Amino acid sequence: MQNGVYMLSRNFSLQSVGNIDWIRECYNFDAIAFSIDELIVFNVEREKKDVKEFSRNLIELSKRCFMPIAAGGGIRSIEDAYMILDAGADKLVINTPVITNPELVISFIKTFGSQCIVASIDYKKHDRHTETFIHDGSHSTGLTVEEHVKKAERLNCGEIYLTSMDNDGTGEGLDLDIIKKISEVSMVPLIASGGIGKFNHFTDGILQGKADAVSTANLFNFIEDGLTDARSTMQKCSIDMASWDIDFFKSFK
């Protein structure tokens, strides 16, 4: 989200898709709630991030959203964290402070618990090496993905949200080699992001990459029955996922 407008990203370059009215028109949250386990929302403003404005938009989104929300971007104080949680988020997604202000991350964890803190890690590949970035992918940390993950784990972050900047928005599939490598060394749940464009990419991330969860922002997955079909595909591949009798819940309306 940028200044109230929802964006799609390709290699971290942004394209607007619509505001909250567009979201309400195109997203059937009642159906989506049975298809995904969590909604992740980022403040992707490239200049100074306005946490208050982001929180106001998050409130409007959460009014119709009855699934867990993880939100982040520009969280630089305990006050920012409370604002986003009060706006309807269940978890905080932290990127830059893991590197620039680890003491702040520790204070978040002491205040809200590890389960509330998701460390977002963005990376690129250079031949066989990896390099992670902060500040919306504009500044290198000088760390490899493995080093960055270990740093987040030492701070007791509860989850890792791992995004390939090279694959982001391409629809060409996840970076399975790195995902599997990190899943084998990470001590906390790993969410894989960047590149999903087909249903089999979801299953590949779990079965081949050994990730605990996969994330997508590709429009085709959200419009109409895309997410429902994606979940069904994963269940047919014997991936252990919760299932619900949608008609049963509709009977209570």
LINCOR-V279915 format. One record per pair of residues at least 12 apart in sequence whose C-alpha atoms are under 10 Angstrom apart, sorted by sequence separation. I is the first residue (numbers start at 1). J is the second residue. If there is no record, write none. Layout:
# LINCOR-V279915
i=I j=J
i=I j=J
This chain:
# LINCOR-V279915
i=2 j=14
i=5 j=17
i=6 j=18
i=7 j=19
i=42 j=54
i=43 j=55
i=72 j=84
i=81 j=93
i=105 j=117
i=121 j=133
i=122 j=134
i=130 j=142
i=131 j=143
i=132 j=144
i=133 j=145
i=149 j=161
i=163 j=175
i=179 j=191
i=180 j=192
i=193 j=205
i=202 j=214
i=231 j=243
i=1 j=14
i=5 j=18
i=6 j=19
i=41 j=54
i=58 j=71
i=71 j=84
i=72 j=85
i=81 j=94
i=121 j=134
i=122 j=135
i=124 j=137
i=130 j=143
i=131 j=144
i=132 j=145
i=149 j=162
i=179 j=192
i=192 j=205
i=201 j=214
i=202 j=215
i=2 j=16
i=4 j=18
i=5 j=19
i=6 j=20
i=70 j=84
i=71 j=85
i=94 j=108
i=105 j=119
i=120 j=134
i=122 j=136
i=123 j=137
i=130 j=144
i=131 j=145
i=132 j=146
i=164 j=178
i=178 j=192
i=179 j=193
i=191 j=205
i=192 j=206
i=202 j=216
i=1 j=16
i=4 j=19
i=5 j=20
i=43 j=58
i=70 j=85
i=122 j=137
i=129 j=144
i=130 j=145
i=131 j=146
i=132 j=147
i=133 j=148
i=164 j=179
i=191 j=206
i=201 j=216
i=1 j=17
i=3 j=19
i=4 j=20
i=5 j=21
i=6 j=22
i=42 j=58
i=55 j=71
i=69 j=85
i=71 j=87
i=92 j=108
i=121 j=137
i=124 j=140
i=129 j=145
i=130 j=146
i=131 j=147
i=132 j=148
i=162 j=178
i=163 j=179
i=176 j=192
i=1 j=18
i=2 j=19
i=5 j=22
i=6 j=23
i=41 j=58
i=54 j=71
i=55 j=72
i=71 j=88
i=72 j=89
i=75 j=92
i=123 j=140
i=130 j=147
i=131 j=148
i=132 j=149
i=145 j=162
i=162 j=179
i=175 j=192
i=192 j=209
i=1 j=19
i=5 j=23
i=54 j=72
i=70 j=88
i=71 j=89
i=75 j=93
i=76 j=94
i=122 j=140
i=123 j=141
i=174 j=192
i=175 j=193
i=192 j=210
i=193 j=211
i=196 j=214
i=1 j=20
i=54 j=73
i=69 j=88
i=70 j=89
i=71 j=90
i=72 j=91
i=73 j=92
i=74 j=93
i=75 j=94
i=125 j=144
i=174 j=193
i=175 j=194
i=191 j=210
i=192 j=211
i=196 j=215
i=197 j=216
i=41 j=61
i=54 j=74
i=68 j=88
i=69 j=89
i=70 j=90
i=71 j=91
i=72 j=92
i=73 j=93
i=74 j=94
i=75 j=95
i=76 j=96
i=77 j=97
i=92 j=112
i=123 j=143
i=124 j=144
i=125 j=145
i=162 j=182
i=173 j=193
i=174 j=194
i=175 j=195
i=190 j=210
i=191 j=211
i=192 j=212
i=193 j=213
i=194 j=214
i=195 j=215
i=196 j=216
i=197 j=217
i=198 j=218
i=51 j=72
i=68 j=89
i=69 j=90
i=70 j=91
i=71 j=92
i=72 j=93
i=73 j=94
i=74 j=95
i=75 j=96
i=76 j=97
i=91 j=112
i=98 j=119
i=123 j=144
i=124 j=145
i=173 j=194
i=174 j=195
i=175 j=196
i=190 j=211
i=191 j=212
i=192 j=213
i=193 j=214
i=194 j=215
i=195 j=216
i=196 j=217
i=197 j=218
i=51 j=73
i=66 j=88
i=67 j=89
i=68 j=90
i=69 j=91
i=70 j=92
i=71 j=93
i=72 j=94
i=73 j=95
i=74 j=96
i=75 j=97
i=91 j=113
i=97 j=119
i=98 j=120
i=123 j=145
i=160 j=182
i=172 j=194
i=173 j=195
i=174 j=196
i=189 j=211
i=190 j=212
i=191 j=213
i=192 j=214
i=193 j=215
i=194 j=216
i=195 j=217
i=196 j=218
i=197 j=219
i=198 j=220
i=199 j=221
i=50 j=73
i=51 j=74
i=65 j=88
i=67 j=90
i=68 j=91
i=69 j=92
i=70 j=93
i=71 j=94
i=72 j=95
i=73 j=96
i=74 j=97
i=91 j=114
i=92 j=115
i=93 j=116
i=94 j=117
i=95 j=118
i=96 j=119
i=98 j=121
i=122 j=145
i=160 j=183
i=171 j=194
i=172 j=195
i=173 j=196
i=174 j=197
i=189 j=212
i=190 j=213
i=191 j=214
i=192 j=215
i=193 j=216
i=194 j=217
i=195 j=218
i=197 j=220
i=198 j=221
i=49 j=73
i=50 j=74
i=51 j=75
i=63 j=87
i=91 j=115
i=92 j=116
i=93 j=117
i=94 j=118
i=95 j=119
i=96 j=120
i=121 j=145
i=169 j=193
i=170 j=194
i=171 j=195
i=172 j=196
i=173 j=197
i=188 j=212
i=189 j=213
i=190 j=214
i=191 j=215
i=192 j=216
i=193 j=217
i=194 j=218
i=197 j=221
i=49 j=74
i=50 j=75
i=51 j=76
i=55 j=80
i=59 j=84
i=62 j=87
i=63 j=88
i=76 j=101
i=90 j=115
i=91 j=116
i=92 j=117
i=93 j=118
i=94 j=119
i=95 j=120
i=96 j=121
i=123 j=148
i=168 j=193
i=169 j=194
i=170 j=195
i=171 j=196
i=172 j=197
i=173 j=198
i=176 j=201
i=180 j=205
i=184 j=209
i=196 j=221
i=39 j=65
i=48 j=74
i=49 j=75
i=58 j=84
i=59 j=85
i=61 j=87
i=62 j=88
i=78 j=104
i=82 j=108
i=90 j=116
i=91 j=117
i=92 j=118
i=93 j=119
i=94 j=120
i=95 j=121
i=122 j=148
i=160 j=186
i=167 j=193
i=168 j=194
i=169 j=195
i=170 j=196
i=171 j=197
i=172 j=198
i=173 j=199
i=179 j=205
i=180 j=206
i=183 j=209
i=184 j=210
i=39 j=66
i=49 j=76
i=56 j=83
i=58 j=85
i=59 j=86
i=60 j=87
i=61 j=88
i=62 j=89
i=77 j=104
i=78 j=105
i=81 j=108
i=85 j=112
i=89 j=116
i=90 j=117
i=91 j=118
i=92 j=119
i=93 j=120
i=94 j=121
i=95 j=122
i=121 j=148
i=159 j=186
i=160 j=187
i=167 j=194
i=168 j=195
i=169 j=196
i=170 j=197
i=171 j=198
i=173 j=200
i=174 j=201
i=179 j=206
i=180 j=207
i=182 j=209
i=183 j=210
i=184 j=211
i=199 j=226
i=203 j=230
i=207 j=234
i=38 j=66
i=39 j=67
i=40 j=68
i=41 j=69
i=42 j=70
i=43 j=71
i=44 j=72
i=45 j=73
i=46 j=74
i=51 j=79
i=52 j=80
i=55 j=83
i=56 j=84
i=58 j=86
i=59 j=87
i=60 j=88
i=76 j=104
i=77 j=105
i=92 j=120
i=120 j=148
i=121 j=149
i=137 j=165
i=159 j=187
i=160 j=188
i=161 j=189
i=162 j=190
i=163 j=191
i=164 j=192
i=165 j=193
i=166 j=194
i=167 j=195
i=168 j=196
i=169 j=197
i=173 j=201
i=174 j=202
i=176 j=204
i=177 j=205
i=180 j=208
i=181 j=209
i=182 j=210
i=183 j=211
i=198 j=226
i=199 j=227
i=202 j=230
i=203 j=231
i=206 j=234
i=38 j=67
i=39 j=68
i=40 j=69
i=41 j=70
i=42 j=71
i=43 j=72
i=44 j=73
i=45 j=74
i=51 j=80
i=54 j=83
i=55 j=84
i=58 j=87
i=59 j=88
i=75 j=104
i=76 j=105
i=78 j=107
i=119 j=148
i=120 j=149
i=158 j=187
i=159 j=188
i=160 j=189
i=161 j=190
i=162 j=191
i=163 j=192
i=164 j=193
i=165 j=194
i=166 j=195
i=167 j=196
i=172 j=201
i=173 j=202
i=175 j=204
i=176 j=205
i=179 j=208
i=180 j=209
i=181 j=210
i=182 j=211
i=183 j=212
i=201 j=230
i=202 j=231
i=14 j=44
i=37 j=67
i=38 j=68
i=39 j=69
i=40 j=70
i=41 j=71
i=42 j=72
i=43 j=73
i=44 j=74
i=50 j=80
i=51 j=81
i=54 j=84
i=55 j=85
i=57 j=87
i=58 j=88
i=59 j=89
i=75 j=105
i=77 j=107
i=78 j=108
i=81 j=111
i=82 j=112
i=119 j=149
i=158 j=188
i=159 j=189
i=160 j=190
i=161 j=191
i=162 j=192
i=163 j=193
i=164 j=194
i=165 j=195
i=171 j=201
i=174 j=204
i=175 j=205
i=176 j=206
i=179 j=209
i=180 j=210
i=181 j=211
i=199 j=229
i=200 j=230
i=203 j=233
i=204 j=234
i=207 j=237
i=14 j=45
i=36 j=67
i=37 j=68
i=38 j=69
i=39 j=70
i=40 j=71
i=41 j=72
i=42 j=73
i=43 j=74
i=52 j=83
i=55 j=86
i=56 j=87
i=58 j=89
i=77 j=108
i=81 j=112
i=85 j=116
i=121 j=152
i=132 j=163
i=157 j=188
i=158 j=189
i=159 j=190
i=160 j=191
i=161 j=192
i=162 j=193
i=163 j=194
i=164 j=195
i=173 j=204
i=174 j=205
i=176 j=207
i=177 j=208
i=178 j=209
i=179 j=210
i=180 j=211
i=199 j=230
i=202 j=233
i=203 j=234
i=207 j=238
i=12 j=44
i=14 j=46
i=33 j=65
i=34 j=66
i=36 j=68
i=37 j=69
i=38 j=70
i=39 j=71
i=40 j=72
i=41 j=73
i=42 j=74
i=43 j=75
i=51 j=83
i=52 j=84
i=55 j=87
i=56 j=88
i=119 j=151
i=120 j=152
i=132 j=164
i=133 j=165
i=146 j=178
i=150 j=182
i=156 j=188
i=157 j=189
i=158 j=190
i=159 j=191
i=160 j=192
i=161 j=193
i=162 j=194
i=163 j=195
i=173 j=205
i=176 j=208
i=177 j=209
i=179 j=211
i=198 j=230
i=199 j=231
i=202 j=234
i=203 j=235
i=207 j=239
i=32 j=65
i=33 j=66
i=34 j=67
i=51 j=84
i=54 j=87
i=55 j=88
i=78 j=111
i=119 j=152
i=132 j=165
i=145 j=178
i=149 j=182
i=153 j=186
i=176 j=209
i=199 j=232
i=200 j=233
i=201 j=234
i=203 j=236
i=206 j=239
i=30 j=64
i=32 j=66
i=33 j=67
i=55 j=89
i=78 j=112
i=99 j=133
i=100 j=134
i=118 j=152
i=119 j=153
i=130 j=164
i=145 j=179
i=153 j=187
i=175 j=209
i=176 j=210
i=199 j=233
i=200 j=234
i=203 j=237
i=6 j=41
i=7 j=42
i=9 j=44
i=29 j=64
i=30 j=65
i=32 j=67
i=33 j=68
i=52 j=87
i=99 j=134
i=146 j=181
i=150 j=185
i=153 j=188
i=174 j=209
i=176 j=211
i=199 j=234
i=203 j=238
i=6 j=42
i=7 j=43
i=28 j=64
i=29 j=65
i=30 j=66
i=98 j=134
i=119 j=155
i=145 j=181
i=146 j=182
i=149 j=185
i=150 j=186
i=152 j=188
i=203 j=239
i=6 j=43
i=7 j=44
i=20 j=57
i=24 j=61
i=28 j=65
i=29 j=66
i=30 j=67
i=96 j=133
i=97 j=134
i=119 j=156
i=120 j=157
i=145 j=182
i=149 j=186
i=150 j=187
i=200 j=237
i=5 j=43
i=6 j=44
i=19 j=57
i=20 j=58
i=23 j=61
i=29 j=67
i=95 j=133
i=96 j=134
i=97 j=135
i=118 j=156
i=119 j=157
i=149 j=187
i=4 j=43
i=5 j=44
i=21 j=60
i=95 j=134
i=96 j=135
i=117 j=156
i=118 j=157
i=119 j=158
i=120 j=159
i=121 j=160
i=122 j=161
i=123 j=162
i=124 j=163
i=125 j=164
i=146 j=185
i=149 j=188
i=1 j=41
i=2 j=42
i=3 j=43
i=5 j=45
i=20 j=60
i=21 j=61
i=24 j=64
i=95 j=135
i=96 j=136
i=117 j=157
i=118 j=158
i=119 j=159
i=120 j=160
i=121 j=161
i=122 j=162
i=123 j=163
i=124 j=164
i=125 j=165
i=146 j=186
i=174 j=214
i=1 j=42
i=2 j=43
i=3 j=44
i=4 j=45
i=20 j=61
i=95 j=136
i=96 j=137
i=100 j=141
i=114 j=155
i=115 j=156
i=116 j=157
i=117 j=158
i=118 j=159
i=119 j=160
i=120 j=161
i=121 j=162
i=122 j=163
i=123 j=164
i=124 j=165
i=125 j=166
i=149 j=190
i=174 j=215
i=1 j=43
i=2 j=44
i=3 j=45
i=95 j=137
i=99 j=141
i=114 j=156
i=115 j=157
i=116 j=158
i=117 j=159
i=118 j=160
i=119 j=161
i=120 j=162
i=121 j=163
i=122 j=164
i=123 j=165
i=124 j=166
i=1 j=44
i=2 j=45
i=96 j=139
i=113 j=156
i=114 j=157
i=115 j=158
i=116 j=159
i=117 j=160
i=118 j=161
i=119 j=162
i=120 j=163
i=121 j=164
i=122 j=165
i=123 j=166
i=124 j=167
i=1 j=45
i=2 j=46
i=99 j=143
i=113 j=157
i=114 j=158
i=115 j=159
i=121 j=165
i=122 j=166
i=123 j=167
i=72 j=117
i=96 j=141
i=113 j=158
i=114 j=159
i=171 j=216
i=3 j=49
i=70 j=116
i=71 j=117
i=72 j=118
i=109 j=155
i=110 j=156
i=122 j=168
i=171 j=217
i=2 j=49
i=3 j=50
i=70 j=117
i=71 j=118
i=72 j=119
i=73 j=120
i=105 j=152
i=109 j=156
i=169 j=216
i=171 j=218
i=2 j=50
i=41 j=89
i=70 j=118
i=72 j=120
i=106 j=154
i=107 j=155
i=109 j=157
i=130 j=178
i=168 j=216
i=169 j=217
i=170 j=218
i=4 j=53
i=40 j=89
i=99 j=148
i=102 j=151
i=106 j=155
i=108 j=157
i=109 j=158
i=162 j=211
i=168 j=217
i=169 j=218
i=3 j=53
i=4 j=54
i=39 j=89
i=42 j=92
i=98 j=148
i=102 j=152
i=105 j=155
i=106 j=156
i=125 j=175
i=168 j=218
i=169 j=219
i=2 j=53
i=3 j=54
i=4 j=55
i=39 j=90
i=40 j=91
i=41 j=92
i=42 j=93
i=98 j=149
i=105 j=156
i=106 j=157
i=2 j=54
i=4 j=56
i=5 j=57
i=38 j=90
i=40 j=92
i=41 j=93
i=42 j=94
i=99 j=151
i=102 j=154
i=103 j=155
i=105 j=157
i=160 j=212
i=161 j=213
i=162 j=214
i=163 j=215
i=1 j=54
i=4 j=57
i=38 j=91
i=40 j=93
i=98 j=151
i=99 j=152
i=102 j=155
i=125 j=178
i=159 j=212
i=161 j=214
i=162 j=215
i=3 j=57
i=4 j=58
i=98 j=152
i=161 j=215
i=2 j=57
i=1 j=57
i=1 j=58
i=95 j=152
i=98 j=155
i=94 j=152
i=98 j=157
i=74 j=135
i=73 j=135
i=74 j=136
i=73 j=136
i=94 j=157
i=93 j=157
i=93 j=159
i=94 j=160
i=95 j=161
i=91 j=158
i=93 j=160
i=94 j=161
i=93 j=161
i=118 j=189
i=119 j=190
i=120 j=191
i=122 j=193
i=1 j=73
i=118 j=190
i=121 j=193
i=122 j=194
i=118 j=191
i=47 j=135
i=46 j=135
i=47 j=136
i=46 j=136
i=44 j=135
i=45 j=136
i=44 j=136
i=46 j=138
i=43 j=136
i=12 j=122
i=11 j=124
i=13 j=136
i=12 j=136
i=13 j=137
i=12 j=137
i=11 j=137
i=12 j=138
i=12 j=164
i=13 j=165
i=11 j=164
i=12 j=165
i=11 j=165
i=12 j=166
i=10 j=165
i=11 j=166
i=12 j=167
i=13 j=168
i=14 j=169
i=9 j=165
i=10 j=166
i=11 j=167
i=12 j=168
i=13 j=169
i=10 j=167
i=11 j=168
i=12 j=169
i=10 j=168
i=11 j=169
i=9 j=168
i=10 j=169
i=11 j=170
i=8 j=168
i=9 j=169
i=10 j=170
i=8 j=169
i=9 j=170
i=10 j=171
i=40 j=215
i=37 j=213
i=39 j=215
i=40 j=216
i=38 j=215
i=39 j=216
i=40 j=217
i=36 j=215
i=11 j=194
i=10 j=194
i=11 j=195
i=9 j=194
i=10 j=195
i=32 j=222
i=35 j=225
i=32 j=223
i=35 j=226
i=36 j=227
i=32 j=224
i=35 j=227
i=36 j=228
i=31 j=224
i=32 j=225
i=34 j=227
i=35 j=228
i=28 j=222
i=31 j=225
i=32 j=226
i=33 j=227
i=34 j=228
i=35 j=229
i=36 j=230
i=27 j=222
i=28 j=223
i=32 j=227
i=33 j=228
i=35 j=230
i=36 j=231
i=26 j=222
i=27 j=223
i=28 j=224
i=31 j=227
i=32 j=228
i=35 j=231
i=26 j=223
i=27 j=224
i=28 j=225
i=31 j=228
i=34 j=231
i=35 j=232
i=26 j=224
i=17 j=219
i=37 j=241
i=37 j=242
i=36 j=242
i=35 j=242
i=9 j=217
i=10 j=218
i=34 j=242
i=35 j=243
i=8 j=217
i=9 j=218
i=34 j=243
i=35 j=244
i=7 j=217
i=8 j=218
i=34 j=244
i=8 j=219
i=34 j=245
i=34 j=246
i=33 j=246
i=31 j=246
i=30 j=246
i=30 j=250
